[in-house]
Amino acid sequence: MSAVIATTGFQPSRALPRGFDQTQQAQAPAQTTVVRTRLRLTRRGRVVFTGLAALPLVIWAFVLVLGSGAAAADVDSAGATFEYVTVGEGDSLWGIAETLDPSGDVREVIAEIVRLNGLDDAVVEPGQRLALPLAP
């Protein structure tokens, strides 16, 4: 359903100034006035307009969700096998990294453990299960 707005161009008559009669009015140049109307949208128009405005947000959300597939995937689903350790009372990443590779650089092993487990920092809690990189 569509809506159409039509104007008649009808203007109310104005009082003529003194000394101005009907014949002079006919000879006077016609003044044109611009009538500005407000834009009116139907319900369907508002729905379409809102949908078009929201389209970039929906596309952005899909790209975000579909682009994070690798980050959301389980570590084991990539075909790699890992050893797991449960953090005990008094354990730290430094101690775990030293037992994993005593001859290597402990800082690199810690960085790999943090990356594999998606940790924000090197703080671990007792009972936490960590995936360990395979020793070289």
HELIX and SHEET records of a PDB file:
HELIX    1   1 GLN A   22  GLN A   27  1                                   6    
HELIX    2   2 ARG A   43  GLY A   67  1                                  25    
HELIX    3   3 GLY A   69  ALA A   72  1                                   4    
HELIX    4   4 VAL A   75  ALA A   78  5                                   4    
HELIX    5   5 LEU A   93  LEU A  100  1                                   8    
HELIX    6   6 VAL A  106  ASN A  117  1                                  12    
SHEET    1   A 2 GLU A  83  THR A  86  0                                        
SHEET    2   A 2 ARG A 129  LEU A 132 -1                                        
END                                                                             
